[in-house]
């Protein structure tokens, strides 16, 4: 978790340590919850279409910054 908090601070240097840890916790919980809900290794179903874009939007709202859109895929 601390590595992700450091990443958050690198993305937003004005972010305080406690806030960066809170953001890191939210990001991990979001990713972990999504993998549990979708089931890793399962085929995508109709109700999951567009889910990647919604995940990305949630990520961007937790961690706004110039590099969030830098990775495709």
C-alpha positions, 0 to 999 in steps of 0.5 A: 500500500505504501508503494501506491501511496508513493505513486500517488504523491509522485502524481500529485506532489501537493498531496499530503501523506495521509491523503495519499494513503487514503487514495491508495486504499481506495484504488486498491479496494476498487481494483480488488472489488472489481476482480472479485465481482467479475471473476478473474479468468471468466469470459466477459458478459454483456453487463460488463461491456464498457466496464473498463472505461468506467473503471478508468473514470473512477481511477481518474476521479480518485487520482487526477493527473496528467499520467492517468491517460498515458497507458493504453489498454 
